[in-house]
Amino acid sequence: NPCLPNPCGPNAQCRERNGAGACGCPPDLIGDPYDVVRGCHRECETNNDCLPQLACVGFKCTDPCPNTCGMLSICNVQAHVPVCLCPPGYTGDPYFACEIEEMTSKFLTSLMAQKINISVKLF
């Protein structure tokens, strides 16, 4: 058996290939399967194992922004944490939804001051 003794590093899998032992990392691990010190390992254990614009989710460094912020908002990652902001000219709760600032405050305030009746057709 070419896998005895095991030529692979920690957590690596040895398989016979063309009469020799071939090492590989399982699908959920990364690294050098022949490295006898580190071998195969998780991509991350904590956020600090990832670049600052990524977060450790399920032991993988991923972008924490998708499905975090509300409609029309901007997501920026600061020290592994998604931060949602309304873009310039917009207002609201960026974690729920942003709206055009002029339509929600200035425009409607001026209409109310002028006592203009408007009707808005939504559908």
N, C-alpha and C positions, 0 to 999 in steps of 0.2 A: 504494500500500500504506500504510494508516494506521499501521502499526507501523514505518515507516521515515521519519525516524529513530526509534529505539526510545524511547517515552515512559516506559518502566518503570525502576524501580530495579534494583540488583544482584540477580541470581538470579531475578528475576520473569519471567513469561512474558507476552508480548503476543499478543492474539488480536483479530481484526477482529470488531467487534460493532456492527451497524447503521451501518456505514460509518466507524466510529471505532476507534481502538486502545483495547482494554480490558486492563488489567494484572491479573495474579493470581499468587498464590504457588503453587508446586507443593504437592502434598498433604503432603509430609514437611517443609515449611518453614512458618514463621510470619512475621508482620511486616506492614509497609505496603508493598505492591508499587509504590506511587508514590513512596516515599521514595528519593530519588536517592543518599543517603549510605549508609543501612543496608539498605534494600530487604527482600528475603526472606532469612531466616536460620534456622539450627537453633534450637530452643528452648533448648538448652544444649550446652555443650562439656565442662564440668566440673560437679561437685556445687555449687560456689560460685555457679553461675548460677541455681540453684534455691532455693526457700524451704528453711529448715533441716529441715523435716519431710518433704522430698522428696529424691530422688536422681536424678542424671542417668544414665538407662539408655537406650541407643540414641538418644542426642541428644534425649530427651524427659524432662521432669521428672515422675517417677512415684513412687508410694508404694512404698518398698522392702520393706514388710512381707509382702505376700501370698506364701505358700509358703516363708516363712523360718523360722518358729518351729514348735516341736513341738505336739502335741495338748494342749489345755487351757491353753496358755501365752498370755501377753499380749505384744504387740509394741509397743514405743515407739521412735520415731525420735529419735536424738540426733545433731545435726550431720550429717545425711544418712545415718546408719548405723543399721540396725535393731538394736535391743537386745531380746532375749527375756527375760522374767521369768516365774516361776511366781507366780500370784496368792496373796494371803494365805490361809493354811490349806492350801496345796499345796506339794509338794516335788518334786525331781527335776532333770533336765537340761532346762531350758526350750527348748533347741534340738532336743530329741528328744521328750520328753513330761513332763508334770507329773501328779502323782498326789495324791489327798487325803492330807494329812499324817497325820491321825489313823489312817487305815486302814493306812498303810505302816509306821508306827513305833510310836506309843503303843498303839494297839489290839492289834497283833500281839505287842508286847512284854508286855503285860498277859496275853494269852492264854497265851503261853509260860511266864510266871511262875506261872500257875495250872495249868499242865499240862492245859489243856483241848484235847480233840481236836475239830477242826471239819472239815467237808467242804464244799467250795464247788463248786456245780454251775455251770459256765461256759456250757453250752449246753442 
